Amino acid sequence: MDFALTEDQRALQQAAADFCHAELAAHAADWDARSHFPVEVIKRAGEAGFLGIYIDEDRGGLGLSRLEASLIFEQLAQGCISTTAYLTIHNMASWMVANWGSEALRETWLERLISGELLASYCLTEPGAGSDAANLRTKAVREGEEYRITGSKVFISGAGETDVLVVMARTGAPDSGARGISAFLVPADSAGIEYGKNEEKMGWKSQPTRMVSFDDVRVPADYRLGEEGEGFRLAMKGLDGGRLNIASCSLGAAQQALTLARDYLGQRHQFGRELASFQALQFKLADMASDLLASRLMVRHAAWCLDQGAPETTAHCAMAKRVATDMGFNVCNEALQLHGGYGYIKEYPLERLVRDTRVHQILEGTNEIMRVITARRLLADGVIESLQ
C-alpha cells in the first residue's frame, strides 16, 4: 500500500498552487467584499485545463482521476474557497454533458465549456425539494421534438451570469419519484427563463446565487442528457464526485487556516512569551493538524474508490464529505479563535474562511443526509465487515 503521490501528481499539485498564487489568493478578499464573480479569472482557469479536469482526453478534457481532481481543488481553495467551489460545480455540469450528451450536443457545447468560453450552472435544488431531491416538481413535457420545462430552482451557483444550465426535471408522473426525472442541457438565455435577485449570503460571495424560474421553456429533445427517466441516477453519480470536490475545498481551507495559525502563534507575544510556547496552544495546533490529515486520507481513499468503481463508493464519498467538511469548518473556526480579536476582523482572512466553509456542511447533500446515506448502507448485510 503506497500513499505517496507520483511525480505527475506532484506536478499537478504545483501547477494548481501556482495558479492559486497568481490568480486567486491576492484577490479573494476583494471579490468577497464586492460580491464579484471573477469571470475572466475563471476563463483563465479554463485555459489552464481546470474546467475539464476529469473529462476524457478524447473529448477535450485533461482525463485526470478523481484523486487528481481532489489534489487540484485542495490547492486552488487555499487561494479562494468560493471561486474554487464554483469551479467544482462547473466541472460537474460539464462532465455530465461530456458523458451523457449526444454527439451533436457535445460538438455544439462541450469544447466551449472546457475552455471557459461558456460557463455552466447545475440546477437540482427546488424550494420544496432540497434534501428530498427525488420529489422535485419542475416538469418537462415532451411535444414532438421538443420538451417544455416549467418550474423553479433555488440556490443555483452562477445563475444569471452563466451560459448553460444542467437542469433536472420530471418527465414522469407526479408520483414517479426518482425514476421519473430526466436531465437536460438548457441554454441560459432561453425564452421563458427568469433569474431572481442575487442572494445576500453569509459566505461564497465571489459567486452569485439566484433562483431560476422556467416558464414553458422549450428545449430540443436531443438536449436531454441520457435516457428519459435516467436523470436522478445521473445526478447522484455527479454528486458522488461533487461531494469529494467540496470536501477537497474544505481540505484547502483547513490547510490555509492551519498555516495562518502556525505563523500567528510564532509572531504574537503575550505575558512576555511567544504564543507558540504555550502548551495548550501547541495541543490545539496538533489536534487541528491531526484532524486535517485524517480527513485528507479519507477524501483521497474515497476518490480512489470512485476511480476504481469500488463497492460502497457512494457511502465512502458520503462519509468523506461529512468528515472533511465538518473538519474544515472546525479547523478554520479554531484558527480564528487562536487569532483572538484579530481573527474576527476583515484585515485577517480567518473570518472569511469560517464564512466560506460553513456552507460546505449544507450543500451537495447536508451532513445529516450524509449520515442517512451511510447508515442505510451499514445496515445492509456484510457492509460493516467490508470496511475493514
C-alpha positions as CSV (number, residue, x, y, z in Angstrom):
1,M,0.0,0.0,0.0
2,D,1.7,3.2,-1.2
3,F,0.4,6.5,0.0
4,A,3.0,8.6,-1.9
5,L,1.9,10.8,-4.8
6,T,3.5,10.2,-8.2
7,E,5.7,12.8,-9.8
8,D,2.9,13.7,-12.2
9,Q,0.5,14.2,-9.3
10,R,3.1,16.4,-7.5
11,A,3.4,18.4,-10.8
12,L,-0.4,18.8,-10.9
13,Q,-0.4,20.0,-7.3
14,Q,2.3,22.5,-8.1
15,A,0.5,23.8,-11.2
16,A,-2.6,24.3,-9.1
17,A,-0.7,26.0,-6.4
18,D,1.0,28.3,-8.9
19,F,-2.4,29.3,-10.4
20,C,-3.7,29.8,-6.8
21,H,-0.9,32.3,-6.0
22,A,-1.0,34.1,-9.4
23,E,-4.8,34.4,-9.9
24,L,-6.7,33.8,-6.7
25,A,-5.0,34.4,-3.3
26,A,-4.3,38.1,-3.8
27,H,-7.9,38.9,-4.9
28,A,-10.1,36.7,-2.7
29,A,-10.8,39.3,-0.1
30,D,-11.7,42.0,-2.6
31,W,-14.0,39.6,-4.5
32,D,-15.7,38.7,-1.2
33,A,-16.1,42.4,-0.2
34,R,-17.6,43.4,-3.6
35,S,-19.5,40.1,-4.2
36,H,-17.7,40.0,-7.5
37,F,-17.8,37.0,-9.8
38,P,-14.3,36.8,-11.4
39,V,-15.4,35.6,-14.8
40,E,-12.1,36.5,-16.5
41,V,-10.1,34.5,-13.9
42,I,-12.4,31.6,-14.3
43,K,-11.8,31.7,-18.0
44,R,-8.1,31.6,-17.4
45,A,-8.7,28.6,-15.2
46,G,-10.2,27.0,-18.4
47,E,-7.0,27.9,-20.3
48,A,-5.1,26.1,-17.6
49,G,-7.3,23.0,-18.1
50,F,-9.1,23.4,-14.7
51,L,-12.6,23.4,-16.3
52,G,-12.4,19.9,-17.7
53,I,-10.3,18.1,-15.2
54,Y,-11.9,14.7,-15.3
55,I,-13.5,14.8,-18.7
56,D,-11.8,12.2,-21.0
57,E,-8.9,13.5,-23.2
58,D,-10.6,12.3,-26.4
59,R,-13.4,14.8,-25.5
60,G,-11.1,17.7,-24.8
61,G,-10.5,17.4,-21.1
62,L,-7.5,16.6,-19.0
63,G,-8.7,13.0,-18.4
64,L,-7.5,13.0,-14.8
65,S,-8.7,10.8,-12.0
66,R,-10.9,12.0,-9.2
67,L,-8.0,11.7,-6.8
68,E,-6.0,14.1,-9.0
69,A,-9.0,16.4,-9.2
70,S,-9.0,16.4,-5.4
71,L,-5.4,17.4,-5.3
72,I,-6.1,20.3,-7.7
73,F,-9.1,21.6,-5.8
74,E,-7.4,21.5,-2.5
75,Q,-4.6,23.7,-3.8
76,L,-6.9,26.2,-5.5
77,A,-9.1,26.5,-2.4
78,Q,-6.1,27.8,-0.5
79,G,-6.4,30.9,-2.6
80,C,-10.2,31.4,-2.8
81,I,-12.6,28.9,-1.5
82,S,-15.7,30.4,-3.1
83,T,-14.3,30.7,-6.6
84,T,-12.8,27.2,-6.4
85,A,-16.2,25.9,-5.3
86,Y,-17.7,27.3,-8.4
87,L,-15.0,25.6,-10.5
88,T,-16.1,22.3,-9.0
89,I,-19.7,22.9,-9.9
90,H,-18.8,23.8,-13.5
91,N,-16.6,20.7,-13.7
92,M,-19.5,18.5,-12.6
93,A,-22.0,20.1,-15.0
94,S,-19.6,19.8,-18.0
95,W,-18.7,16.2,-17.1
96,M,-22.4,15.3,-17.3
97,V,-22.6,16.9,-20.7
98,A,-19.5,15.0,-21.8
99,N,-20.7,11.7,-20.5
100,W,-24.4,11.7,-21.4
101,G,-24.9,14.3,-24.0
102,S,-25.4,13.3,-27.6
103,E,-22.6,13.6,-30.1
104,A,-24.3,16.6,-31.7
105,L,-24.8,18.2,-28.3
106,R,-21.1,17.7,-27.3
107,E,-20.0,19.2,-30.6
108,T,-22.1,22.3,-30.0
109,W,-21.3,23.0,-26.3
110,L,-18.5,20.9,-24.8
111,E,-15.4,22.4,-26.2
112,R,-16.6,25.9,-25.2
113,L,-17.4,24.7,-21.7
114,I,-14.0,23.1,-21.2
115,S,-12.2,26.2,-22.5
116,G,-14.1,28.6,-20.3
117,E,-15.7,30.4,-23.2
118,L,-19.0,29.3,-21.7
119,L,-19.8,28.7,-18.0
120,A,-22.3,26.3,-16.5
121,S,-24.7,26.1,-13.6
122,Y,-26.2,22.9,-12.0
123,C,-29.9,23.1,-11.3
124,L,-31.3,20.4,-8.9
125,T,-32.5,22.0,-5.7
126,E,-36.0,23.4,-5.5
127,P,-37.9,25.5,-2.9
128,G,-39.8,22.4,-1.7
129,A,-37.2,19.7,-2.6
130,G,-33.8,20.3,-1.0
131,S,-32.6,17.2,0.7
132,D,-35.6,15.3,-0.7
133,A,-34.4,15.8,-4.3
134,A,-36.3,12.9,-5.7
135,N,-39.6,14.8,-5.1
136,L,-38.7,17.7,-7.3
137,R,-41.6,19.3,-9.2
138,T,-40.1,21.1,-12.1
139,K,-41.6,19.2,-15.1
140,A,-40.6,18.7,-18.7
141,V,-43.3,17.7,-21.1
142,R,-42.4,16.3,-24.4
143,E,-44.1,17.7,-27.5
144,G,-42.7,16.2,-30.7
145,E,-39.1,17.0,-31.0
146,E,-39.1,19.4,-28.0
147,Y,-39.6,19.5,-24.3
148,R,-41.4,22.3,-22.4
149,I,-39.9,22.9,-19.0
150,T,-41.8,24.6,-16.2
151,G,-40.9,25.1,-12.6
152,S,-38.2,26.7,-10.4
153,K,-34.8,26.0,-8.8
154,V,-33.2,27.8,-5.9
155,F,-29.7,28.3,-4.6
156,I,-28.2,28.0,-8.1
157,S,-24.5,28.9,-8.2
158,G,-23.5,31.2,-11.0
159,A,-27.1,31.7,-12.1
160,G,-27.7,34.9,-14.1
161,E,-24.1,35.0,-15.2
162,T,-23.6,31.6,-16.7
163,D,-24.4,30.4,-20.2
164,V,-25.5,26.8,-19.7
165,L,-27.9,25.2,-17.2
166,V,-27.9,21.5,-16.5
167,V,-31.5,21.0,-15.3
168,M,-33.2,18.1,-13.5
169,A,-36.9,17.9,-14.4
170,R,-39.7,15.5,-14.0
171,T,-40.7,13.7,-17.2
172,G,-42.8,11.0,-15.5
173,A,-46.0,11.2,-13.5
174,P,-46.1,13.5,-10.4
175,D,-45.7,10.4,-8.1
176,S,-43.0,8.8,-10.2
177,G,-40.2,9.6,-7.7
178,A,-36.6,9.2,-8.7
179,R,-37.5,7.1,-11.7
180,G,-39.5,9.9,-13.3
181,I,-36.7,12.5,-13.5
182,S,-34.6,13.4,-16.6
183,A,-31.6,15.7,-17.1
184,F,-31.4,18.5,-19.7
185,L,-28.9,21.0,-21.1
186,V,-30.7,24.3,-21.3
187,P,-29.2,27.4,-22.8
188,A,-29.2,30.0,-20.0
189,D,-30.7,32.7,-22.2
190,S,-33.7,30.6,-23.4
191,A,-37.0,32.4,-23.7
192,G,-39.1,31.8,-20.5
193,I,-36.2,31.8,-18.1
194,E,-36.1,34.4,-15.3
195,Y,-33.5,34.9,-12.7
196,G,-34.2,36.1,-9.1
197,K,-32.1,38.5,-7.1
198,N,-28.5,37.7,-6.2
199,E,-29.0,36.2,-2.7
200,E,-27.1,38.0,0.1
201,K,-25.2,35.1,1.6
202,M,-23.0,34.6,4.7
203,G,-20.2,33.4,2.5
204,W,-19.3,32.2,-1.0
205,K,-19.7,35.9,-2.1
206,S,-17.5,35.6,-5.2
207,Q,-20.2,33.6,-7.0
208,P,-23.8,34.7,-7.5
209,T,-26.6,32.6,-6.1
210,R,-30.1,33.0,-7.6
211,M,-33.5,31.4,-8.1
212,V,-34.1,30.3,-11.6
213,S,-37.7,30.1,-12.9
214,F,-38.7,28.2,-16.0
215,D,-42.0,29.3,-17.7
216,D,-42.7,27.0,-20.7
217,V,-39.1,26.9,-21.7
218,R,-38.6,25.0,-24.9
219,V,-35.5,22.8,-25.5
220,P,-34.8,20.4,-28.3
221,A,-35.4,16.7,-27.4
222,D,-31.8,15.9,-28.2
223,Y,-30.7,18.3,-25.4
224,R,-31.7,15.6,-22.9
225,L,-28.7,14.0,-21.2
226,G,-29.0,10.3,-21.1
227,E,-32.3,8.4,-21.5
228,E,-35.7,9.7,-20.3
229,G,-36.0,8.8,-16.6
230,E,-32.3,8.5,-16.1
231,G,-31.8,12.0,-14.7
232,F,-31.8,11.2,-11.0
233,R,-29.3,8.4,-11.4
234,L,-27.0,10.8,-13.4
235,A,-27.4,13.5,-10.7
236,M,-26.4,11.1,-8.0
237,K,-23.4,9.9,-10.0
238,G,-22.4,13.6,-10.3
239,L,-23.0,14.2,-6.6
240,D,-20.6,11.4,-5.6
241,G,-17.8,13.3,-7.3
242,G,-19.3,16.7,-6.2
243,R,-19.1,15.7,-2.6
244,L,-15.4,14.8,-2.9
245,N,-14.9,18.1,-4.7
246,I,-16.4,20.2,-2.0
247,A,-14.6,18.1,0.7
248,S,-11.4,18.9,-1.1
249,C,-12.2,22.6,-0.9
250,S,-12.6,22.1,2.8
251,L,-9.2,20.5,3.0
252,G,-7.7,23.5,1.2
253,A,-9.4,25.9,3.6
254,A,-8.2,24.0,6.6
255,Q,-4.7,23.8,5.3
256,Q,-4.6,27.6,4.8
257,A,-6.1,28.2,8.3
258,L,-3.6,25.8,9.9
259,T,-0.7,27.7,8.2
260,L,-2.0,31.0,9.3
261,A,-2.5,29.8,12.9
262,R,1.1,28.4,13.0
263,D,2.5,31.7,11.7
264,Y,0.5,33.8,14.1
265,L,1.5,31.7,17.1
266,G,5.1,32.2,16.2
267,Q,4.7,36.0,15.8
268,R,2.4,37.0,18.6
269,H,3.6,37.5,22.2
270,Q,1.6,37.6,25.4
271,F,2.8,37.6,29.0
272,G,6.3,38.1,27.8
273,R,6.3,34.8,25.8
274,E,5.7,33.7,22.2
275,L,2.2,32.2,21.9
276,A,3.8,29.1,20.3
277,S,5.5,28.4,23.6
278,F,2.2,27.7,25.5
279,Q,1.5,24.0,25.6
280,A,-2.3,24.4,25.5
281,L,-2.0,26.2,22.1
282,Q,0.5,23.6,20.9
283,F,-2.0,20.9,21.7
284,K,-4.7,22.9,19.8
285,L,-2.4,23.1,16.7
286,A,-1.6,19.4,17.0
287,D,-5.3,18.5,17.1
288,M,-6.1,20.7,14.1
289,A,-3.3,19.1,12.0
290,S,-4.3,15.6,13.0
291,D,-7.9,16.2,12.1
292,L,-6.8,17.6,8.7
293,L,-4.6,14.7,7.9
294,A,-7.2,12.1,8.9
295,S,-9.8,13.9,6.7
296,R,-7.4,14.2,3.8
297,L,-6.7,10.5,3.9
298,M,-10.4,9.7,4.0
299,V,-11.1,12.0,1.0
300,R,-8.3,10.5,-1.1
301,H,-9.4,7.0,-0.2
302,A,-13.0,7.8,-1.3
303,A,-11.6,9.3,-4.5
304,W,-9.7,6.1,-5.1
305,C,-12.9,4.2,-4.6
306,L,-14.7,6.3,-7.1
307,D,-11.9,6.0,-9.7
308,Q,-11.9,2.2,-9.2
309,G,-15.7,1.8,-9.2
310,A,-15.3,0.1,-5.8
311,P,-18.3,-1.4,-3.9
312,E,-19.9,1.1,-1.5
313,T,-18.3,4.1,-3.3
314,T,-21.4,6.2,-2.6
315,A,-21.1,5.6,1.2
316,H,-17.4,6.3,1.2
317,C,-18.0,9.6,-0.6
318,A,-20.7,10.5,1.8
319,M,-18.6,9.7,4.8
320,A,-15.6,11.6,3.4
321,K,-17.7,14.6,2.6
322,R,-19.3,14.7,6.1
323,V,-16.0,14.3,8.0
324,A,-13.9,16.7,5.8
325,T,-16.5,19.5,5.7
326,D,-17.1,19.3,9.5
327,M,-13.3,19.3,10.0
328,G,-12.8,22.2,7.6
329,F,-15.2,24.4,9.4
330,N,-13.9,23.4,12.8
331,V,-10.2,24.0,11.9
332,C,-11.0,27.4,10.4
333,N,-13.0,28.3,13.5
334,E,-10.2,27.2,15.8
335,A,-7.7,29.1,13.8
336,L,-9.9,32.2,14.2
337,Q,-10.0,31.6,18.0
338,L,-6.2,31.4,18.1
339,H,-6.0,34.8,16.5
340,G,-8.2,36.3,19.2
341,G,-9.9,39.6,18.3
342,Y,-7.7,39.9,15.2
343,G,-9.4,36.8,13.7
344,Y,-12.7,38.5,13.9
345,I,-11.8,41.5,11.7
346,K,-11.6,41.5,7.9
347,E,-8.0,42.6,7.9
348,Y,-7.2,39.0,8.5
349,P,-8.7,36.2,6.3
350,L,-9.9,33.9,9.1
351,E,-13.4,35.3,9.3
352,R,-13.8,34.8,5.5
353,L,-12.5,31.2,5.8
354,V,-15.1,30.5,8.5
355,R,-17.9,32.0,6.5
356,D,-17.0,30.3,3.3
357,T,-16.5,26.8,4.8
358,R,-19.8,26.8,6.8
359,V,-22.0,26.2,3.7
360,H,-19.9,23.0,2.8
361,Q,-21.8,21.3,5.6
362,I,-25.1,22.0,3.8
363,L,-24.6,21.7,0.0
364,E,-24.1,18.6,-2.1
365,G,-26.3,17.0,0.5
366,T,-26.4,18.1,4.1
367,N,-24.2,16.3,6.5
368,E,-27.3,14.9,8.1
369,I,-28.2,13.3,4.8
370,M,-24.6,12.0,4.5
371,R,-25.3,10.2,7.8
372,V,-28.5,8.8,6.4
373,I,-26.8,7.5,3.3
374,T,-24.0,5.9,5.3
375,A,-26.3,4.4,7.9
376,R,-28.6,2.8,5.3
377,R,-25.6,1.0,3.8
378,L,-24.2,0.0,7.1
379,L,-27.4,-1.8,7.9
380,A,-27.1,-4.0,4.8
381,D,-25.6,-7.4,5.3
382,G,-21.8,-7.5,5.1
383,V,-21.2,-3.8,4.6
384,I,-19.7,-3.1,8.0
385,E,-17.4,-6.1,7.6
386,S,-16.3,-4.8,4.1
387,L,-15.0,-1.6,5.7
388,Q,-12.0,-3.4,7.2
